[in-house]
Amino acid sequence: MIGKPAEVIKWLLDQDQEKTYEAKEHHEKRSLNANAYAWAIITKLADAMRISKEEAYLFCLKRYGQSQIVSVLEEVDIRGFFKYYEKAGTGTVNGKKFIHWKIYKGSSEYDSREMAVLIDGIISEAKELGIETLPPDEIERMKARWNP
């Protein structure tokens, strides 16, 4: 159920009171065109930089993507927990050693605003390398569809 608070409350009152429900703010999903366009340009970046598409994608995530720092006990292997990360430092708290990791959120988790920022960064990188991109007015039209 997606709706204004009063609509959601009315709907919830009509549901099975023995069940548990989750309420969260609704965000418009980004257009699949955004993801396809991002990967098309990332592929061109990878070719120009002579690296893999995955390396080009990570390069763009690091420069323009969403991230956060997490601190994990030194002996914990984080490979099973995060896909995109890099070491950001170390520290000690109460005699225990921690590694600080910068964790990058994958673009499949992005909302429309976050994806627009990433696309702008990817386009900027492409232009610096002389890679042709869509005209600015067409990009703006695409962004308008990402944020209805």
N, C-alpha and C positions, 0 to 999 in steps of 0.2 A: 504494500500500500504506500503510495506516494501522495502527499497532500499537505495542506496547511495544518497547523497544530489542532485546530478544532475538528477538522475532518478526520485526522488520524485518531484523535481521542474517541470520537463517535464510532469509528470503525473498530477500535480496540474494545470498546464496551460491548460490542456485538460478537466478540470472539470467545472461544473456549477459555474460561477463567482459570483452568487448571494448567494451561500451557504457558510457556515463557516466550516473550516477544522482544525484539531488539528495535530500538528507535535510534536513528542517526540522521544527521543533516544530509539532504540529497544534493549531489553535485552532478551537473550534466557531464556525460561521458564525452571524451574527445572523439573526433571523427577518425574513422579508420584511415581516411585519406591522409591525415596528419602523420600517422605512423608510416604509411607507405612512402610518403614524400620524404620523411626523415631518413628512412633506410636507403632510398634512391640516392640522396645526396651523400650520405655516409659512405655508400659504395664508391661513389666518385672520389670522395676524400681519400678513402683507403687506397684506391688505385694511384692517385696523385702522390700520396705519401709513401707508397710502396710498403704498406702494412696490411694486415688482415682487416676485414670489416669489423670484427669484434674489438680489435685494438683501436680502430678509428671511433667506434661507438663509445668505448671507455674513455678515450681522449676527450670526446665531446661531453660525456657525463661529468667528468672531472672539472671541466671548464665552465659548463653552463647548467649542470644538473642539480638536483636536490640531494643534500647530504646531511649527515649529522655525525657527531663524535660519540663513540661508546668506549667505555673502559672495561676491560675484561682481565680477569686474573691471568697472569703470564702463562700458566700451564694449560689454559683452555685453548683448544684448536677451534678457531672460528669458521673454518672452511665449510662446515655443514650448515652454518647459520646464515651466512651472507654470501651473495654472489659477487658483488663489486665492492672492493675495499682496499685500503692501503694503510700502512702503519703511520700514525701521526705523532707518536711519542711514547714515553714511558713514565711511570710514577710509582711511588710507594705510599701506601696508607696502612697505618698500624702494623708496619713490618711486612706487609704483603705487597709483592710486586705486581703491577698492572701494565698492560699494553693499551695505549689509546689508539683506536682504529677510526679512520674516517670511512664511513659507510655510505655508499652511493645507492640511491633509490633507482631502480630500473624504470625506464620510460613507460613500460606497460602499466605502472602504478600511478602515472601522472594524471592530474586533472587537466582541463583545457588550458588554464593559465600557465601551469608549469610546462606543458608541452609547447606552448607558444614561445616561451623563453628559450627552451632547448632548440626549437626550430630556428629562432633568430640567431642563436649562436652558431648553429650548423651552417646557416646561410652566410654568416660573417666569415667563417673559416673557408667556405667554398670560394667566396669572392676574393679573399686574400691569395688563393691559389689559382685564380683565373678560371674557376669552374662556373659554367653557366647555370643560373638558377631561374626560377620563374620571375616574371616581372613583379615589381613591388605591389602594383595594384591587384594582381591576382593573388599574391600572398596575403594581402589584407582581406580580400574576399574570403579566402580559406579560413583566416583567423576569425572572421565574423561568423562563419559556420561553426567553428569550434566553440564559440561562446554565444549561444543563441540568446 
